[in-house]
Amino acid sequence: MEAADGQLRWAFETGGAIERSPAAADMDGDGWLDLVVTSHSRKIACVSGKGRLPR
């Protein structure tokens, strides 16, 4: 979400419902916090703090 106007900036599919809070850590050493979530699909997703999925 954009802090200034509340508009959605980006989204991604997790494959299932997320029940727990995401973990925040600099996973790739770029100085930005990344978010790691798990879902009912039994998969882990890491979203870059720069707003994109790492390759």
C-alpha positions in Angstrom: 0.0 0.0 0.0 1.1 3.5 -0.7 1.4 5.4 2.6 0.3 8.7 1.1 -3.0 7.6 -0.5 -3.7 4.0 0.6 -3.5 2.7 -3.0 -2.3 -0.9 -3.7 1.2 -0.7 -5.2 1.8 -4.5 -5.9 0.5 -7.9 -4.9 1.5 -11.6 -5.3 -0.1 -15.0 -4.9 0.9 -17.1 -1.9 -1.1 -20.2 -3.0 -3.0 -20.3 0.2 -4.1 -18.3 3.2 -1.5 -16.7 5.4 -2.1 -17.3 9.1 1.0 -15.9 10.7 2.8 -12.6 10.7 5.6 -12.1 8.1 9.2 -12.2 9.2 11.3 -9.2 8.2 15.0 -9.5 7.5 17.6 -8.3 4.9 17.7 -11.7 3.1 19.8 -10.6 0.2 22.2 -8.1 1.9 21.0 -5.1 -0.1 20.2 -3.0 3.0 16.4 -3.3 2.5 14.2 -5.4 4.8 12.5 -8.3 2.9 9.4 -10.1 4.0 9.1 -13.9 4.3 5.7 -15.5 4.6 4.4 -19.0 4.7 0.9 -20.2 3.6 -1.4 -23.1 3.7 0.1 -24.2 0.3 3.1 -25.2 2.5 5.4 -22.9 0.5 7.7 -20.1 1.6 7.7 -16.8 -0.2 10.2 -14.0 0.1 9.3 -10.5 -1.1 12.0 -8.0 -1.7 11.9 -4.8 0.3 12.1 -3.0 -3.0 8.6 -4.4 -3.9 9.4 -7.3 -6.2 9.8 -11.0 -5.9 13.5 -12.1 -6.0 14.5 -14.3 -8.9 
